[in-house]
């Protein structure tokens, strides 16, 4: 072999190795960039999934509250003689025991109203009760409710329902429950949500 070819051949080999190193480095950078892009996409998708899940849960509670309010309105309509007993400016205390089981015995309008209020309120937070008291809708966590006559039906809170109890005011069912915050304006953690429905007896 001609001796003058060796340096050239060696030089070409060195340049070839340098090109390979350069190409390998470029490939690693591209892989890292791709991984970062994928990671950002996965995190974004996870955030959207979490937000969507919270929205679905909140919608199910709101649907349950609407069904419950409609049921309570029917109870009031069926017992006009107990109207004054339903009309109370305070959330229904679900820790109170049921005094008279109106499913088993004939009740007076007042007894029926007290029974309706308590059984209905208990059904909001306990969907494991046996028939005929068992709720037919999803459990609403931390639900508190009031039934009253109120000329400003869209106000109030669990601690102060703000029912004015006026004789000519519309009837209203107000339900509050604890839900998860879903926007920056709502902050983080749990917040109080509400559903309010006016009705005519």
C-alpha positions in Angstrom: 0.0 0.0 0.0 1.3 3.4 -0.9 2.5 5.2 2.3 1.0 8.6 1.2 -2.5 7.1 1.4 -2.4 6.4 5.1 -2.7 10.0 6.4 -5.6 10.7 4.0 -7.3 7.6 5.0 -6.8 8.4 8.7 -8.0 11.9 8.2 -11.1 10.7 6.5 -11.7 8.2 9.4 -11.4 11.0 11.9 -13.8 13.3 10.0 -16.3 10.4 9.7 -16.2 9.7 13.4 -16.6 13.4 14.1 -19.7 13.5 11.9 -21.1 10.4 13.7 -20.6 12.1 17.1 -22.3 15.3 15.8 -25.3 13.3 14.5 -25.6 11.4 17.7 -25.7 14.6 19.7 -28.3 16.1 17.6 -30.5 13.0 17.9 -30.3 13.1 21.7 -31.4 16.7 21.8 -34.3 15.9 19.6 -35.3 13.0 21.8 -35.1 15.2 24.9 -37.2 17.9 23.3 -39.8 15.4 22.2 -40.0 13.9 25.7 -40.5 17.4 27.2 -43.3 18.1 24.7 -45.0 14.8 25.5 -44.7 15.4 29.2 -46.3 18.8 28.9 -49.1 17.3 26.8 -49.7 14.5 29.4 -49.8 17.0 32.2 -52.3 19.2 30.3 -54.5 16.2 29.5 -54.5 15.1 33.2 -55.5 18.6 34.3 -58.4 18.7 31.8 -59.5 15.2 32.9 -59.5 16.3 36.6 -61.5 19.4 35.8 -63.9 17.4 33.6 -64.4 14.9 36.4 -65.1 17.6 38.9 -67.6 19.2 36.5 -69.3 15.8 36.1 -69.6 15.2 39.8 -70.9 18.7 40.4 -73.5 18.2 37.6 -74.7 15.0 39.2 -75.1 16.7 42.6 -77.1 19.5 41.0 -79.3 17.0 39.2 -79.9 15.2 42.5 -80.8 18.5 44.2 -83.3 19.4 41.4 -85.0 16.0 41.7 -85.1 16.3 45.5 -86.5 19.8 45.3 -89.3 18.6 43.0 -90.1 15.8 45.4 -90.4 18.2 48.3 -92.7 20.5 46.3 -95.0 17.5 45.6 -95.1 16.7 49.3 -96.1 20.3 50.2 -98.8 20.2 47.5 -100.2 16.9 48.8 -100.6 18.3 52.4 -102.0 21.8 52.3 -103.2 21.5 55.9 -99.6 21.2 57.1 -98.4 24.3 55.2 -97.4 26.2 58.3 -95.3 23.3 59.6 -93.3 23.1 56.4 -92.7 26.9 56.4 -89.7 27.2 58.7 -86.7 29.6 58.4 -84.1 27.1 59.5 -82.3 24.1 57.8 -83.9 20.8 58.6 -82.0 19.0 61.5 -81.3 15.5 60.2 -80.1 14.3 63.6 -83.6 14.4 65.0 -85.4 11.0 65.2 -88.6 10.5 63.3 -91.4 10.9 65.9 -94.3 9.3 63.9 -93.9 7.0 61.0 -96.6 8.2 58.6 -96.0 5.2 56.3 -97.3 2.9 59.0 -100.0 5.0 60.7 -102.5 7.7 59.8 -101.0 11.1 60.6 -102.5 14.5 61.1 -101.4 17.2 58.6 -98.9 18.6 61.1 -97.4 15.1 61.8 -97.3 14.5 58.0 -95.4 17.7 57.4 -92.9 17.0 60.2 -92.5 13.5 58.8 -92.1 14.7 55.2 -89.4 17.3 56.2 -87.3 14.9 58.2 -87.5 11.9 55.9 -86.8 14.0 52.9 -83.8 15.8 54.4 -82.3 12.6 55.6 -82.7 11.1 52.1 -80.4 13.9 50.8 -77.4 12.7 52.8 -78.1 9.0 53.2 -78.9 6.9 50.2 -78.5 3.7 52.1 -81.8 3.9 53.9 -84.3 1.1 53.4 -87.4 1.5 51.4 -89.7 3.4 51.4 -87.3 6.1 52.8 -84.4 5.3 50.6 -83.3 8.1 48.3 -83.9 7.6 44.5 -81.2 10.0 43.6 -77.4 10.3 44.2 -76.2 11.2 47.6 -75.3 14.9 48.1 -72.4 15.3 50.4 -72.9 17.7 53.3 -76.4 18.6 52.0 -78.5 21.0 54.1 -81.9 22.1 53.1 -84.8 24.3 54.0 -88.4 24.6 52.8 -90.1 28.0 53.3 -92.0 30.9 51.8 -89.7 33.6 50.7 -90.1 36.7 48.5 -86.3 36.6 47.7 -85.8 32.9 47.0 -82.3 33.1 45.6 -80.5 34.3 48.8 -79.5 32.8 52.1 -76.9 30.3 53.4 -77.1 27.1 55.5 -76.5 29.1 58.6 -79.0 31.9 57.6 -81.5 30.7 55.1 -83.0 34.2 54.8 -86.7 33.1 54.5 -89.0 35.9 55.2 -92.0 33.6 55.6 -94.4 36.1 54.1 -97.9 34.8 53.4 -98.0 35.9 49.8 -94.5 34.9 48.9 -93.7 32.0 46.7 -92.6 28.7 48.2 -89.0 27.8 47.7 -86.7 24.8 48.4 -83.1 25.7 49.1 -80.4 23.1 49.1 -76.7 23.6 49.9 -73.9 21.1 49.7 -70.1 21.0 49.6 -68.4 20.8 46.2 -64.9 21.1 44.8 -63.7 24.5 43.5 -63.3 24.4 39.7 -62.0 27.8 38.7 -59.3 30.1 39.9 -61.9 32.6 41.1 -63.4 29.9 43.3 -60.0 29.2 44.9 -59.1 25.7 46.0 -60.6 23.0 48.2 -64.3 22.7 49.0 -66.8 25.5 48.5 -70.5 25.7 49.3 -72.8 25.3 46.3 -76.5 25.7 46.2 -79.7 24.9 44.3 -82.9 26.9 44.8 -86.3 26.2 43.3 -89.5 28.2 43.6 -92.9 26.5 43.2 -96.6 27.1 43.7 -98.6 24.9 46.1 
